[in-house]
Amino acid sequence: MSKILFVVNNPDFFLSHRVRIALAAKDAGYDVHVATMPGKSVNQIVAYGFTHHEITMSRSGTNPWGEAKTLWSIYRLFKQLKPDLVHLVTIKPVLYGGIAARLAGVPAAVYAISGLGFIFTRQKKRDILKTVVTALYRFALGHGNSRVIFQNADDCAILRNIHAVRQEQVVMIRGAGVDLQEFQASPEPAMPITITMAARLLKDKGVMEFVEAARCDKDNKYRWQLAGTIDLGNPASLTEQEYQAIGQYVACLGERKDIAQLYAQSHIIVLPSYREGIPKSLLEAAAAGRPIVTTDVPGCRDTIIPDKSGLLVPVKDGEAIFKAVQRLANDVALRSAMGKEGRALAEREFAMPIIIDKHLEVYRDLCQ
């Protein structure tokens, strides 16, 4: 029985984005282990029947000593557990787990690239951090028996251009999948037009642009609502003061677990993020049969068929968001047509069984 170890920074992220894949691997006969930071959700991971391992990791810290401790923690776990394959998810596990996998002699590695952030797209003549991170990616992704799973072509092109990835490693899987039974198309709710954004309340998710769009609605014709909580451990998070201030323009719903119900009670879904891998919230919106307004950036634009299932707007442009929302709000036939196109796209490309099968195929190829 081959042993698979998932390494993810946050236990909540594992449960929201990878648990279905891990359960399918378990059902397929793999001995599945999960390594994350500590957190309340660890109990749920164990309840699913996985063996959990705690690793030392800070999500946003850049203290060299702390980062060295993270690398050592992962390396030590690999040496002790001796997994046949490690599945590394999110940036720090990919970088440090990739380095540790090579040093510890792990037989196979899967790297899940769910976004690269802005370090490779910012324009600086002398960018020391970019140089360091480039070197780390080249070593971390250099395992001889590995696959690199990309969610969008832009991220793939970046890592190919810096010679961190070989063509034979590349696998394209568009997102973490969506449960088509949980998210089902339903008739529109009653008026007023309700516009929903569901995301972590980070500035680079476009929260302030969403608020700016709501402010453009001078006559308060529409209901603008924002689901999510601030995350003070992330430097991009709204502060408590900023969160309180936006409440005069949008309805702040806090954390919501019933996203399917929330979308069913909405007419339009908006995500004005600055960059993504593939945002799960938009896969869910497509499955729910709701038209989408999102930014023309990597990841976000990959979740829609432009002008068929949703509308693209420029990044960091609240007025453009408002105009796109207004267009949809004034055209019930367009909303209906886009919702149907989105649902069809979800069934064709984003359905959970499709995503699971692609992952299991990768595992089989590497473990044979």
C-alpha positions as CSV (number, residue, x, y, z in Angstrom):
1,M,0.0,0.0,0.0
2,S,1.6,3.3,-1.1
3,K,1.7,6.0,1.5
4,I,0.6,9.6,0.4
5,L,1.3,12.6,2.6
6,F,-0.5,15.8,1.9
7,V,1.3,18.9,3.2
8,V,-0.8,22.0,3.5
9,N,-0.2,25.1,5.5
10,N,-3.7,25.6,7.0
11,P,-6.0,22.7,8.1
12,D,-9.1,24.7,7.1
13,F,-7.7,25.0,3.6
14,F,-7.1,21.3,3.4
15,L,-10.7,20.7,4.4
16,S,-12.1,23.2,1.9
17,H,-9.9,22.5,-1.1
18,R,-8.3,19.0,-0.9
19,V,-10.3,16.7,1.5
20,R,-12.4,15.2,-1.3
21,I,-9.2,14.2,-3.3
22,A,-7.7,12.8,-0.1
23,L,-10.8,10.7,0.6
24,A,-10.8,9.4,-2.9
25,A,-7.2,8.4,-2.6
26,K,-8.0,6.6,0.7
27,D,-10.9,4.8,-1.0
28,A,-8.5,3.8,-3.8
29,G,-6.3,2.0,-1.3
30,Y,-3.7,4.6,-0.4
31,D,-2.5,5.1,3.1
32,V,-3.3,8.8,3.4
33,H,-1.6,11.1,5.9
34,V,-2.0,14.9,6.3
35,A,0.5,17.5,7.7
36,T,-0.6,21.0,8.6
37,M,-0.1,23.7,11.1
38,P,-2.1,23.3,14.3
39,G,-5.7,24.5,14.4
40,K,-9.2,23.6,15.5
41,S,-10.0,21.9,12.2
42,V,-7.4,19.2,12.9
43,N,-10.0,17.2,14.8
44,Q,-12.1,17.1,11.7
45,I,-9.2,15.8,9.6
46,V,-8.7,13.0,12.1
47,A,-12.4,12.3,12.1
48,Y,-12.2,11.5,8.4
49,G,-9.8,8.7,9.2
50,F,-6.5,10.4,8.2
51,T,-3.3,10.3,10.3
52,H,-2.5,13.9,11.1
53,H,1.0,15.4,11.6
54,E,1.7,18.8,13.0
55,I,4.3,20.9,11.3
56,T,5.9,24.2,12.4
57,M,4.9,26.9,9.9
58,S,3.8,30.6,9.8
59,R,1.6,31.6,6.9
60,S,3.1,35.0,6.3
61,G,6.4,35.2,8.3
62,T,9.7,35.9,6.6
63,N,11.9,35.5,9.7
64,P,14.9,33.5,8.4
65,W,15.1,31.4,11.6
66,G,11.4,30.7,11.5
67,E,11.6,29.6,7.9
68,A,14.6,27.4,8.7
69,K,12.5,25.7,11.4
70,T,9.7,25.1,8.9
71,L,12.1,23.4,6.5
72,W,13.6,21.3,9.2
73,S,10.2,20.3,10.6
74,I,9.1,19.1,7.1
75,Y,12.4,17.4,6.4
76,R,12.3,15.5,9.7
77,L,8.7,14.4,9.1
78,F,9.6,13.0,5.7
79,K,12.6,11.1,7.1
80,Q,10.5,9.6,9.9
81,L,7.3,8.8,7.9
82,K,9.0,7.7,4.7
83,P,6.0,8.5,2.4
84,D,6.0,7.1,-1.1
85,L,4.5,10.3,-2.5
86,V,4.1,13.8,-1.1
87,H,1.4,16.1,-2.4
88,L,2.5,19.7,-1.6
89,V,-0.2,22.4,-1.6
90,T,0.2,26.3,-1.4
91,I,3.4,28.2,-1.8
92,K,5.4,27.4,1.4
93,P,4.7,23.7,1.4
94,V,5.6,23.6,-2.3
95,L,8.9,25.4,-1.7
96,Y,10.0,23.9,1.6
97,G,8.3,20.6,1.0
98,G,9.9,20.3,-2.4
99,I,13.4,21.0,-1.0
100,A,12.8,18.6,1.9
101,A,11.5,15.9,-0.5
102,R,14.7,16.0,-2.5
103,L,17.0,16.0,0.5
104,A,15.1,13.3,2.3
105,G,14.9,11.0,-0.8
106,V,11.1,10.9,-1.1
107,P,10.4,8.7,-4.1
108,A,7.7,10.9,-5.7
109,A,6.3,14.5,-5.4
110,V,3.2,16.3,-6.6
111,Y,3.4,20.1,-6.5
112,A,0.0,22.0,-6.5
113,I,0.5,25.5,-7.8
114,S,-2.6,27.4,-6.7
115,G,-1.2,30.8,-7.4
116,L,2.2,32.6,-7.5
117,G,1.2,36.0,-6.1
118,F,2.8,39.1,-7.5
119,I,6.5,38.5,-7.0
120,F,7.0,37.3,-10.6
121,T,4.9,40.0,-12.2
122,R,6.1,43.1,-10.4
123,Q,8.5,45.3,-12.3
124,K,11.7,46.1,-10.4
125,K,15.1,46.4,-12.1
126,R,16.9,44.8,-9.2
127,D,14.6,42.4,-7.3
128,I,16.7,40.4,-4.8
129,L,13.6,38.6,-3.4
130,K,12.6,37.5,-6.9
131,T,16.1,36.2,-7.5
132,V,16.0,34.2,-4.3
133,V,12.5,32.8,-4.8
134,T,13.4,31.8,-8.4
135,A,16.4,29.8,-7.1
136,L,14.2,28.1,-4.5
137,Y,11.6,27.1,-7.1
138,R,14.2,25.7,-9.4
139,F,15.6,23.4,-6.7
140,A,12.2,22.6,-5.0
141,L,10.5,21.6,-8.3
142,G,13.5,19.7,-9.6
143,H,12.5,16.2,-8.3
144,G,13.1,13.6,-11.0
145,N,9.8,11.7,-10.4
146,S,7.3,14.5,-10.0
147,R,4.3,16.4,-11.5
148,V,3.5,20.1,-11.2
149,I,-0.3,20.7,-11.2
150,F,-1.2,24.1,-12.6
151,Q,-4.6,25.7,-12.4
152,N,-4.0,28.2,-15.1
153,A,-1.7,28.7,-18.1
154,D,-0.2,32.0,-16.9
155,D,1.4,30.4,-13.8
156,C,2.7,27.6,-15.9
157,A,4.3,30.0,-18.4
158,I,6.0,31.9,-15.6
159,L,7.7,28.9,-14.0
160,R,8.6,27.5,-17.4
161,N,10.2,30.8,-18.4
162,I,12.4,30.8,-15.3
163,H,13.4,27.1,-16.0
164,A,11.8,25.8,-12.8
165,V,9.6,23.3,-14.5
166,R,10.2,20.7,-17.2
167,Q,7.5,20.2,-19.8
168,E,7.1,16.5,-18.9
169,Q,6.2,17.6,-15.3
170,V,3.2,19.8,-16.3
171,V,-0.3,18.7,-15.6
172,M,-3.2,21.2,-16.0
173,I,-6.2,20.7,-13.6
174,R,-8.5,23.7,-13.4
175,G,-9.1,24.2,-9.7
176,A,-10.1,22.1,-6.7
177,G,-13.4,21.0,-8.1
178,V,-17.0,21.8,-7.1
179,D,-19.8,19.6,-5.7
180,L,-22.6,19.8,-8.3
181,Q,-25.0,18.3,-5.9
182,E,-24.4,20.9,-3.2
183,F,-24.3,23.8,-5.7
184,Q,-27.3,23.5,-8.0
185,A,-28.9,26.0,-10.4
186,S,-32.1,27.5,-9.0
187,P,-34.5,30.2,-10.0
188,E,-33.6,33.8,-9.2
189,P,-34.7,35.1,-5.8
190,A,-37.1,38.0,-5.4
191,M,-35.9,41.6,-5.9
192,P,-34.0,43.7,-5.2
193,I,-31.0,42.7,-7.3
194,T,-28.5,41.1,-4.8
195,I,-24.8,41.2,-5.6
196,T,-22.6,38.9,-3.5
197,M,-18.9,38.6,-2.9
198,A,-17.6,35.7,-0.8
199,A,-13.9,35.7,0.0
200,R,-11.3,36.2,2.7
201,L,-11.3,39.9,3.4
202,L,-8.0,40.7,1.9
203,K,-7.3,43.8,-0.1
204,D,-5.8,41.8,-3.0
205,K,-9.1,40.0,-3.3
206,G,-10.5,43.3,-4.4
207,V,-12.6,44.0,-1.4
208,M,-12.1,47.7,-1.6
209,E,-13.0,47.8,-5.3
210,F,-16.2,45.9,-4.4
211,V,-17.0,48.5,-1.9
212,E,-16.2,51.3,-4.4
213,A,-18.7,49.6,-6.8
214,A,-21.4,49.7,-4.1
215,R,-20.7,53.4,-3.5
216,C,-21.4,54.0,-7.2
217,D,-24.9,52.7,-6.6
218,K,-26.0,56.2,-5.5
219,D,-29.7,55.4,-5.5
220,N,-29.3,52.2,-3.5
221,K,-31.1,50.2,-6.2
222,Y,-29.2,47.0,-5.4
223,R,-28.2,45.0,-2.3
224,W,-24.5,44.6,-2.0
225,Q,-23.3,41.9,0.4
226,L,-19.9,40.7,1.5
227,A,-19.3,37.3,3.1
228,G,-16.0,36.6,4.8
229,T,-13.9,37.6,7.8
230,I,-10.8,39.7,8.4
231,D,-7.5,37.7,8.8
232,L,-5.1,39.8,10.9
233,G,-2.4,37.1,10.4
234,N,-2.3,38.2,6.7
235,P,-0.6,41.5,5.9
236,A,-3.2,42.1,3.1
237,S,-6.2,41.8,5.5
238,L,-8.6,44.6,6.2
239,T,-8.1,46.0,9.7
240,E,-11.0,46.0,12.1
241,Q,-11.4,49.7,11.7
242,E,-11.6,49.3,7.9
243,Y,-14.1,46.4,8.2
244,Q,-16.3,48.5,10.4
245,A,-16.1,51.5,8.0
246,I,-17.3,49.5,4.9
247,G,-20.4,48.4,6.7
248,Q,-22.1,51.7,5.6
249,Y,-21.9,50.7,2.0
250,V,-22.2,46.9,1.9
251,A,-23.9,44.3,4.1
252,C,-21.1,42.5,6.0
253,L,-22.3,39.0,6.6
254,G,-19.2,37.6,8.4
255,E,-18.1,34.0,7.8
256,R,-20.7,31.9,6.1
257,K,-20.7,28.2,5.8
258,D,-23.8,28.0,3.7
259,I,-22.4,29.5,0.5
260,A,-24.7,27.4,-1.7
261,Q,-27.7,28.9,0.0
262,L,-26.1,32.4,-0.1
263,Y,-25.6,32.1,-3.9
264,A,-29.2,30.8,-4.4
265,Q,-30.4,34.0,-2.7
266,S,-28.2,36.2,-5.0
267,H,-28.6,37.4,-8.6
268,I,-24.9,38.2,-9.4
269,I,-21.6,37.0,-8.0
270,V,-18.5,39.3,-8.0
271,L,-14.9,38.6,-7.3
272,P,-12.5,41.5,-8.2
273,S,-9.3,39.7,-7.2
274,Y,-5.9,40.9,-8.3
275,R,-4.7,37.4,-9.2
276,E,-5.7,33.8,-8.4
277,G,-4.9,30.2,-9.1
278,I,-8.5,29.2,-9.8
279,P,-10.9,30.8,-7.2
280,K,-13.2,28.1,-5.7
281,S,-15.9,30.7,-5.0
282,L,-16.3,31.3,-8.8
283,L,-16.4,27.6,-9.6
284,E,-19.3,27.4,-7.0
285,A,-21.0,30.5,-8.6
286,A,-20.8,28.8,-12.0
287,A,-22.3,25.6,-10.6
288,A,-25.0,27.6,-8.9
289,G,-26.0,29.0,-12.3
290,R,-25.3,32.6,-11.4
291,P,-23.6,35.2,-13.8
292,I,-20.2,36.3,-12.7
293,V,-18.4,39.6,-12.7
294,T,-14.6,39.2,-12.2
295,T,-11.3,40.7,-13.1
296,D,-9.3,40.0,-16.3
297,V,-6.4,38.5,-14.5
298,P,-4.8,35.0,-14.3
299,G,-7.1,32.5,-12.5
300,C,-10.2,34.7,-12.4
301,R,-10.6,34.8,-16.2
302,D,-10.1,31.1,-16.4
303,T,-13.4,30.4,-14.5
304,I,-15.7,32.0,-17.1
305,I,-16.4,32.1,-20.8
306,P,-16.1,35.8,-21.3
307,D,-19.5,37.4,-22.4
308,K,-21.0,33.9,-22.2
309,S,-21.0,32.9,-18.6
310,G,-19.7,36.2,-17.1
311,L,-18.2,39.6,-17.6
312,L,-14.5,40.6,-17.3
313,V,-13.5,44.0,-15.9
314,P,-10.1,45.6,-15.4
315,V,-8.3,45.0,-12.2
316,K,-8.6,47.7,-9.4
317,D,-11.6,49.4,-11.1
318,G,-14.7,49.7,-8.9
319,E,-16.6,51.8,-11.4
320,A,-16.1,49.1,-14.1
321,I,-17.5,46.6,-11.6
322,F,-20.6,48.7,-11.1
323,K,-21.1,49.2,-14.8
324,A,-20.9,45.4,-15.4
325,V,-23.3,44.7,-12.5
326,Q,-25.6,47.4,-13.9
327,R,-25.6,45.7,-17.3
328,L,-26.6,42.4,-15.8
329,A,-29.1,43.9,-13.4
330,N,-31.0,45.5,-16.3
331,D,-31.2,42.4,-18.4
332,V,-32.9,39.4,-16.9
333,A,-32.5,37.3,-20.1
334,L,-28.7,37.9,-20.1
335,R,-28.5,36.9,-16.5
336,S,-30.4,33.7,-17.3
337,A,-28.3,32.9,-20.3
338,M,-25.0,33.4,-18.5
339,G,-26.2,31.4,-15.6
340,K,-27.0,28.4,-17.9
341,E,-23.6,28.7,-19.6
342,G,-21.8,28.8,-16.3
343,R,-23.6,25.7,-15.1
344,A,-22.8,23.8,-18.3
345,L,-19.1,24.9,-17.9
346,A,-19.0,23.6,-14.3
347,E,-20.5,20.2,-15.4
348,R,-18.0,20.0,-18.3
349,E,-14.8,21.0,-16.6
350,F,-15.1,21.7,-12.9
351,A,-17.1,18.8,-11.5
352,M,-15.5,17.1,-8.5
353,P,-15.4,13.6,-10.1
354,I,-13.4,15.0,-13.1
355,I,-10.9,16.7,-10.8
356,I,-10.6,13.6,-8.5
357,D,-10.0,11.3,-11.5
358,K,-7.2,13.5,-12.8
359,H,-5.4,13.5,-9.4
360,L,-5.7,9.7,-9.0
361,E,-4.2,9.3,-12.5
362,V,-1.2,11.4,-11.4
363,Y,-0.8,9.3,-8.3
364,R,-0.9,6.1,-10.3
365,D,1.7,7.4,-12.8
366,L,4.2,8.3,-10.0
367,C,3.7,5.3,-7.7
368,Q,3.9,2.5,-10.3
